[in-house]
Amino acid sequence: MAVLSKDEITEKLKSVDGWNLENNQITKEYKFKDFISALDLLNKIGSAAEEMNHHPDLFLHSWNKLKISISTHSEGGVTERDFKLAKKIESLSK
């Protein structure tokens, strides 16, 4: 799978609300009303990522925030696969 150019990533970011390019990864931070809600999304993402065999970096912090960073480590950058996972995460967060 080919690494996307910065222009391609910028264009694709328009299809996933609130995601940004940061340190050669696409990232988003969610803020929740409580710890359990943050943990619930983290667990849903974990199950979906395992099914896709594509694992993001997940950082649960400040009791109600979850930061997600996605890249295709084996390719050394952002690929179509990362956007597929980001869209899946978006559907799980609703």
N, C-alpha and C positions, 0 to 999 in steps of 0.2 A: 504494500500500500504506500502510495507516494505522500511525502510530506507536502503540505499545502504552503503556498507562498503567503507572505504577510497580506497582500492584497486579497487573496482568496479567503483567508481567515477573516479579515475585516468584513468582507461581503457576507460570509456565512454567519458571523456574529449577529447580523440583523435578524436571523431566524430563531434566535434563542434569547429571550428577554433577560437582560441584566447580566449577561456573561461578558467577560472581558479577556483580552490577551494580556498575559502577565508572565514574564520569565519563560517564554516559549511554551506556555500552557494556556488553556482556556480555563477561566476561574469564575466562580460565583460564590457569594456569601449569603446565606439565608439567616434571618433572625426570627425567632419564635417566641411565643408567649411564655413558654416554660421548657424545662430540661427534657421532659418526657416527649414533647412534640419534636424537639431537635433529634433526640435519640430514635424516635419512630422513623423519621425520614432517613437517618443514617442507616438503619437496619434494612429499610426498603431498597435503598441504593446498593447496599451490600449484596442482597439477593439478586437484584437485576444485573449487577456487575459480574457476579459469579456465573449467571446464565449466559452472559455475553462473552465471558472469558476476557474481560477488559476492565481493569481495576483502577479507579481514580484514587487520588490522595484525598483522604477525608480528615478534617481537623475540627473536632467538637471543642469549643472553648467558651469561656465567659458564661457558662451554664445554659445559654440559649442561642448560641450561634454555631452554624456549621459552614465551614469553608470547604469548597470542593475545587480541586485542581485536576485537570485531565490533559494528558498527552499520551502519545504512543511511544513509550520508552524504547521499544525495539527499533523504531524508525528515527528516533531522535528529534521528534517534533510533533506538530499537530496534524492529524489526518482526518479523513472523512469519518473514520470510526469514532473519533472523539466527539464529533458533532452528533452522531447517532446516539451515543451514550448521554450527551447533554440533553438531547430532546427527550430521551427516556426519563431522565431525572426530572425534567420539567413536568412531564405527565404524572410522575409519582408525587410531586410536591403540591398538587392541586387538591 
